[in-house]
């Protein structure tokens, strides 16, 4: 018998997990992490290879969430970058691009 995936349940927010940020259900992989790799030029298949524990449908769900909620995820990415650069100011001249 064929099984079906409810795509509305692939991305979740769980209080106490990743600060309540959206992540792939059943994992601790945030949408912002997937979006950061995508922005670095990786495609969905390469992200699956890099992670090893995600399916292609999970990565596409995260990318869909990112594109549908770009302002929210970009705010997380910007905050993360600023926190990193305040902790490691020497990296500011390296055109830092955060894959996390």
OpenMM code with the backbone's topology and positions (N, CA, C; nanometers):
from openmm import Vec3, app, unit

residues = "UNK UNK UNK UNK UNK UNK UNK UNK UNK UNK UNK UNK UNK UNK UNK UNK UNK UNK UNK UNK UNK UNK UNK UNK UNK UNK UNK UNK UNK UNK UNK UNK UNK UNK UNK UNK UNK UNK UNK UNK UNK UNK UNK UNK UNK UNK UNK UNK UNK UNK UNK UNK UNK UNK UNK UNK UNK UNK UNK UNK UNK UNK UNK UNK UNK UNK UNK UNK UNK UNK UNK UNK UNK UNK UNK UNK UNK UNK UNK UNK UNK UNK UNK UNK UNK UNK UNK UNK UNK UNK UNK UNK UNK UNK UNK UNK UNK UNK UNK UNK".split()
positions = [
    Vec3(0.0833, -0.1168, 0.0000),
    Vec3(0.0000, 0.0000, 0.0000),
    Vec3(0.0887, 0.1243, 0.0000),
    Vec3(0.0527, 0.2211, -0.0786),
    Vec3(0.1305, 0.3436, -0.0911),
    Vec3(0.1062, 0.4340, 0.0292),
    Vec3(0.2132, 0.4951, 0.0803),
    Vec3(0.1983, 0.5897, 0.1904),
    Vec3(0.2112, 0.7315, 0.1364),
    Vec3(0.1461, 0.8227, 0.2032),
    Vec3(0.1474, 0.9622, 0.1629),
    Vec3(0.2006, 1.0473, 0.2760),
    Vec3(0.2712, 1.1539, 0.2397),
    Vec3(0.3261, 1.2456, 0.3380),
    Vec3(0.2458, 1.3741, 0.3366),
    Vec3(0.1998, 1.4149, 0.4533),
    Vec3(0.1320, 1.5430, 0.4671),
    Vec3(0.2398, 1.6503, 0.4730),
    Vec3(0.2570, 1.7233, 0.3642),
    Vec3(0.3674, 1.8189, 0.3589),
    Vec3(0.3526, 1.9311, 0.4605),
    Vec3(0.2330, 1.9516, 0.5096),
    Vec3(0.2116, 2.0531, 0.6122),
    Vec3(0.2710, 2.0158, 0.7470),
    Vec3(0.3170, 1.8922, 0.7598),
    Vec3(0.3747, 1.8468, 0.8870),
    Vec3(0.5258, 1.8280, 0.8790),
    Vec3(0.5874, 1.8668, 0.7686),
    Vec3(0.7320, 1.8485, 0.7533),
    Vec3(0.8132, 1.9559, 0.8262),
    Vec3(0.7571, 2.0749, 0.8398),
    Vec3(0.8247, 2.1842, 0.9105),
    Vec3(0.7430, 2.2162, 1.0345),
    Vec3(0.8099, 2.2191, 1.1491),
    Vec3(0.7421, 2.2417, 1.2765),
    Vec3(0.8175, 2.3449, 1.3594),
    Vec3(0.7492, 2.3940, 1.4607),
    Vec3(0.8101, 2.4766, 1.5659),
    Vec3(0.7832, 2.4050, 1.6970),
    Vec3(0.8884, 2.3818, 1.7715),
    Vec3(0.8750, 2.3117, 1.8981),
    Vec3(0.9344, 2.3995, 2.0075),
    Vec3(0.8528, 2.4422, 2.1044),
    Vec3(0.9081, 2.5216, 2.2140),
    Vec3(1.0237, 2.4454, 2.2802),
    Vec3(1.1332, 2.5139, 2.3024),
    Vec3(1.2483, 2.4521, 2.3663),
    Vec3(1.3435, 2.3821, 2.2700),
    Vec3(1.3075, 2.3762, 2.1424),
    Vec3(1.3965, 2.3180, 2.0425),
    Vec3(1.4373, 2.4270, 1.9452),
    Vec3(1.5669, 2.4520, 1.9375),
    Vec3(1.6215, 2.5539, 1.8473),
    Vec3(1.5565, 2.6899, 1.8706),
    Vec3(1.5270, 2.7196, 1.9960),
    Vec3(1.4686, 2.8490, 2.0303),
    Vec3(1.3302, 2.8710, 1.9708),
    Vec3(1.2612, 2.7621, 1.9391),
    Vec3(1.1282, 2.7736, 1.8807),
    Vec3(1.1289, 2.8076, 1.7328),
    Vec3(1.2470, 2.8082, 1.6729),
    Vec3(1.2575, 2.8389, 1.5299),
    Vec3(1.2070, 2.7218, 1.4463),
    Vec3(1.1595, 2.7506, 1.3247),
    Vec3(1.1095, 2.6416, 1.2402),
    Vec3(1.2211, 2.5444, 1.2035),
    Vec3(1.1893, 2.4167, 1.2103),
    Vec3(1.2871, 2.3134, 1.1777),
    Vec3(1.2172, 2.1945, 1.1136),
    Vec3(1.2954, 2.1068, 1.0579),
    Vec3(1.2418, 1.9875, 0.9937),
    Vec3(1.1960, 1.8912, 1.1032),
    Vec3(1.0705, 1.8496, 1.0945),
    Vec3(1.0109, 1.7630, 1.1964),
    Vec3(1.0970, 1.6395, 1.2207),
    Vec3(1.1117, 1.6060, 1.3487),
    Vec3(1.1871, 1.4867, 1.3860),
    Vec3(1.3377, 1.5052, 1.3822),
    Vec3(1.3830, 1.6276, 1.3566),
    Vec3(1.5265, 1.6567, 1.3509),
    Vec3(1.5537, 1.7853, 1.4280),
    Vec3(1.6794, 1.8176, 1.4387),
    Vec3(1.7194, 1.9471, 1.4935),
    Vec3(1.7810, 2.0323, 1.3815),
    Vec3(1.7380, 2.0104, 1.2606),
    Vec3(1.7878, 2.0854, 1.1452),
    Vec3(1.6914, 2.2010, 1.1195),
    Vec3(1.7416, 2.3221, 1.1382),
    Vec3(1.6563, 2.4395, 1.1208),
    Vec3(1.6398, 2.4758, 0.9737),
    Vec3(1.5302, 2.5437, 0.9468),
    Vec3(1.5077, 2.5967, 0.8124),
    Vec3(1.6197, 2.6937, 0.7783),
    Vec3(1.6644, 2.7727, 0.8755),
    Vec3(1.7701, 2.8700, 0.8468),
    Vec3(1.9007, 2.8013, 0.8072),
    Vec3(1.9291, 2.6840, 0.8616),
    Vec3(2.0499, 2.6112, 0.8237),
    Vec3(2.0424, 2.5680, 0.6769),
    Vec3(1.9280, 2.5127, 0.6391),
    Vec3(1.9085, 2.4720, 0.4998),
    Vec3(1.9144, 2.5941, 0.4089),
    Vec3(1.8501, 2.7033, 0.4496),
    Vec3(1.8503, 2.8259, 0.3690),
    Vec3(1.9918, 2.8812, 0.3534),
    Vec3(2.0719, 2.8743, 0.4584),
    Vec3(2.2095, 2.9249, 0.4505),
    Vec3(2.2897, 2.8457, 0.3482),
    Vec3(2.2770, 2.7150, 0.3493),
    Vec3(2.3491, 2.6332, 0.2506),
    Vec3(2.3001, 2.6613, 0.1094),
    Vec3(2.1693, 2.6788, 0.0960),
    Vec3(2.1110, 2.7127, -0.0341),
    Vec3(2.1670, 2.8463, -0.0841),
    Vec3(2.1755, 2.9437, 0.0052),
    Vec3(2.2284, 3.0752, -0.0321),
    Vec3(2.3778, 3.0694, -0.0648),
    Vec3(2.4471, 2.9678, -0.0143),
    Vec3(2.5889, 2.9494, -0.0453),
    Vec3(2.6077, 2.8811, -0.1808),
    Vec3(2.4964, 2.8414, -0.2437),
    Vec3(2.5043, 2.7828, -0.3765),
    Vec3(2.4780, 2.6336, -0.3835),
    Vec3(2.4514, 2.5687, -0.2698),
    Vec3(2.4212, 2.4260, -0.2733),
    Vec3(2.2779, 2.4059, -0.3212),
    Vec3(2.2568, 2.3023, -0.4015),
    Vec3(2.1199, 2.2701, -0.4410),
    Vec3(2.0628, 2.1689, -0.3413),
    Vec3(1.9364, 2.1358, -0.3567),
    Vec3(1.8689, 2.0471, -0.2610),
    Vec3(1.9389, 1.9121, -0.2489),
    Vec3(1.9801, 1.8558, -0.3617),
    Vec3(2.0472, 1.7252, -0.3591),
    Vec3(2.1795, 1.7328, -0.2832),
    Vec3(2.2531, 1.8413, -0.3006),
    Vec3(2.3807, 1.8577, -0.2294),
    Vec3(2.3582, 1.8755, -0.0792),
    Vec3(2.2501, 1.9421, -0.0418),
    Vec3(2.2183, 1.9575, 0.1005),
    Vec3(2.1855, 1.8213, 0.1612),
    Vec3(2.1101, 1.7390, 0.0893),
    Vec3(2.0791, 1.6032, 0.1369),
    Vec3(2.2085, 1.5248, 0.1560),
    Vec3(2.2990, 1.5325, 0.0590),
    Vec3(2.4282, 1.4630, 0.0702),
    Vec3(2.5063, 1.5117, 0.1911),
    Vec3(2.5086, 1.6417, 0.2115),
    Vec3(2.5858, 1.6995, 0.3218),
    Vec3(2.5295, 1.6565, 0.4566),
    Vec3(2.3973, 1.6554, 0.4685),
    Vec3(2.3351, 1.6216, 0.5966),
    Vec3(2.3358, 1.4715, 0.6224),
    Vec3(2.3027, 1.3930, 0.5210),
    Vec3(2.3032, 1.2488, 0.5370),
    Vec3(2.1813, 1.1912, 0.6060),
    Vec3(2.1102, 1.2699, 0.6862),
    Vec3(1.9943, 1.2185, 0.7587),
    Vec3(1.8634, 1.2812, 0.7132),
    Vec3(1.8662, 1.3555, 0.6027),
    Vec3(1.7451, 1.4191, 0.5515),
    Vec3(1.7062, 1.3597, 0.4170),
    Vec3(1.5781, 1.3687, 0.3880),
    Vec3(1.5297, 1.3267, 0.2575),
    Vec3(1.5180, 1.4499, 0.1680),
    Vec3(1.5082, 1.4246, 0.0416),
    Vec3(1.4922, 1.5340, -0.0538),
    Vec3(1.3629, 1.6110, -0.0272),
    Vec3(1.2564, 1.5407, 0.0082),
    Vec3(1.1303, 1.6100, 0.0365),
    Vec3(1.1417, 1.6994, 0.1593),
    Vec3(1.2195, 1.6588, 0.2606),
    Vec3(1.2395, 1.7433, 0.3782),
    Vec3(1.3149, 1.8712, 0.3413),
    Vec3(1.4179, 1.8586, 0.2589),
    Vec3(1.4952, 1.9755, 0.2190),
    Vec3(1.4095, 2.0696, 0.1345),
    Vec3(1.3333, 2.0147, 0.0416),
    Vec3(1.2453, 2.0997, -0.0388),
    Vec3(1.1392, 2.1671, 0.0485),
    Vec3(1.0906, 2.0983, 0.1513),
    Vec3(0.9946, 2.1605, 0.2435),
    Vec3(1.0590, 2.2786, 0.3150),
    Vec3(1.1827, 2.2615, 0.3591),
    Vec3(1.2533, 2.3712, 0.4255),
    Vec3(1.2754, 2.4875, 0.3296),
    Vec3(1.3127, 2.4578, 0.2065),
    Vec3(1.3329, 2.5644, 0.1078),
    Vec3(1.2015, 2.6335, 0.0731),
    Vec3(1.0936, 2.5585, 0.0676),
    Vec3(0.9626, 2.6185, 0.0428),
    Vec3(0.9254, 2.7115, 0.1571),
    Vec3(0.9496, 2.6663, 0.2801),
    Vec3(0.9219, 2.7515, 0.3960),
    Vec3(1.0056, 2.8788, 0.3881),
    Vec3(1.1315, 2.8642, 0.3552),
    Vec3(1.2202, 2.9805, 0.3424),
    Vec3(1.1653, 3.0793, 0.2398),
    Vec3(1.1284, 3.0316, 0.1220),
    Vec3(1.0797, 3.1218, 0.0173),
    Vec3(0.9452, 3.1844, 0.0538),
    Vec3(0.8618, 3.1121, 0.1272),
    Vec3(0.7318, 3.1647, 0.1678),
    Vec3(0.7426, 3.2602, 0.2863),
    Vec3(0.8517, 3.2492, 0.3626),
    Vec3(0.8705, 3.3289, 0.4848),
    Vec3(1.0107, 3.3898, 0.4875),
    Vec3(1.0514, 3.4408, 0.3746),
    Vec3(1.1887, 3.4882, 0.3577),
    Vec3(1.2282, 3.5927, 0.4623),
    Vec3(1.1412, 3.6866, 0.4906),
    Vec3(1.1751, 3.7924, 0.5871),
    Vec3(1.2091, 3.7344, 0.7245),
    Vec3(1.1301, 3.6378, 0.7687),
    Vec3(1.1545, 3.5739, 0.8983),
    Vec3(1.2900, 3.5023, 0.9003),
    Vec3(1.3169, 3.4210, 0.7989),
    Vec3(1.4400, 3.3420, 0.7971),
    Vec3(1.5613, 3.4322, 0.7757),
    Vec3(1.5494, 3.5336, 0.6917),
    Vec3(1.6601, 3.6276, 0.6719),
    Vec3(1.6931, 3.7007, 0.8020),
    Vec3(1.5915, 3.7308, 0.8820),
    Vec3(1.6166, 3.7946, 1.0120),
    Vec3(1.6965, 3.7018, 1.1027),
    Vec3(1.6620, 3.5729, 1.1041),
    Vec3(1.7392, 3.4758, 1.1828),
    Vec3(1.8836, 3.4686, 1.1332),
    Vec3(1.9012, 3.4650, 1.0015),
    Vec3(2.0359, 3.4562, 0.9443),
    Vec3(2.1182, 3.5795, 0.9779),
    Vec3(2.0570, 3.6963, 0.9702),
    Vec3(2.1267, 3.8210, 1.0014),
    Vec3(2.1664, 3.8243, 1.1483),
    Vec3(2.0750, 3.7873, 1.2354),
    Vec3(2.1056, 3.7846, 1.3789),
    Vec3(2.2190, 3.6882, 1.4083),
    Vec3(2.2125, 3.5703, 1.3486),
    Vec3(2.3168, 3.4699, 1.3704),
    Vec3(2.4532, 3.5217, 1.3241),
    Vec3(2.4545, 3.5872, 1.2100),
    Vec3(2.5795, 3.6409, 1.1568),
    Vec3(2.6354, 3.7488, 1.2497),
    Vec3(2.5492, 3.8368, 1.2990),
    Vec3(2.5949, 3.9431, 1.3895),
    Vec3(2.6486, 3.8867, 1.5199),
    Vec3(2.5838, 3.7846, 1.5732),
    Vec3(2.6320, 3.7202, 1.6963),
    Vec3(2.7690, 3.6581, 1.6714),
    Vec3(2.7841, 3.5890, 1.5594),
    Vec3(2.9121, 3.5269, 1.5259),
    Vec3(3.0210, 3.6323, 1.5125),
    Vec3(2.9921, 3.7389, 1.4388),
    Vec3(3.0939, 3.8419, 1.4151),
    Vec3(3.1297, 3.9183, 1.5418),
    Vec3(3.0362, 3.9298, 1.6352),
    Vec3(3.0701, 3.9957, 1.7611),
    Vec3(3.1612, 3.9067, 1.8449),
    Vec3(3.1464, 3.7749, 1.8312),
    Vec3(3.2323, 3.6811, 1.9043),
    Vec3(3.3674, 3.6624, 1.8350),
    Vec3(3.3687, 3.6758, 1.7015),
    Vec3(3.4900, 3.6553, 1.6217),
    Vec3(3.5085, 3.7722, 1.5251),
    Vec3(3.5417, 3.8899, 1.5766),
    Vec3(3.5507, 4.0088, 1.4895),
    Vec3(3.6540, 3.9949, 1.3784),
    Vec3(3.7541, 3.9117, 1.3971),
    Vec3(3.8555, 3.8941, 1.2931),
    Vec3(3.7967, 3.8319, 1.1665),
    Vec3(3.6828, 3.7674, 1.1782),
    Vec3(3.6178, 3.7050, 1.0632),
    Vec3(3.5434, 3.8053, 0.9751),
    Vec3(3.5244, 3.9266, 1.0235),
    Vec3(3.4455, 4.0236, 0.9468),
    Vec3(3.5103, 4.0583, 0.8134),
    Vec3(3.6390, 4.0430, 0.8022),
    Vec3(3.7069, 4.0729, 0.6762),
    Vec3(3.7112, 3.9528, 0.5821),
    Vec3(3.6565, 3.8389, 0.6252),
    Vec3(3.6603, 3.7165, 0.5441),
    Vec3(3.5328, 3.6928, 0.4648),
    Vec3(3.4471, 3.7946, 0.4532),
    Vec3(3.3192, 3.7776, 0.3832),
    Vec3(3.2455, 3.6554, 0.4341),
    Vec3(3.2338, 3.6470, 0.5647),
    Vec3(3.1736, 3.5332, 0.6322),
    Vec3(3.0338, 3.5026, 0.5805),
    Vec3(3.0112, 3.3778, 0.5473),
    Vec3(2.8796, 3.3283, 0.5082),
    Vec3(2.8489, 3.2093, 0.5966),
    Vec3(2.7512, 3.2216, 0.6835),
    Vec3(2.7257, 3.1219, 0.7859),
    Vec3(2.6399, 3.0065, 0.7352),
    Vec3(2.6909, 2.8822, 0.7360),
    Vec3(2.6137, 2.7665, 0.6910),
    Vec3(2.5300, 2.7025, 0.8008),
    Vec3(2.5151, 2.7686, 0.9127),
    Vec3(2.4408, 2.7062, 1.0235),
    Vec3(2.3025, 2.7635, 1.0318),
] * unit.nanometer
topology = app.Topology()
chain = topology.addChain("A")
for resn in residues:
    res = topology.addResidue(resn, chain)
    for name in ("N", "CA", "C"):
        topology.addAtom(name, app.Element.getBySymbol(name[0]), res)
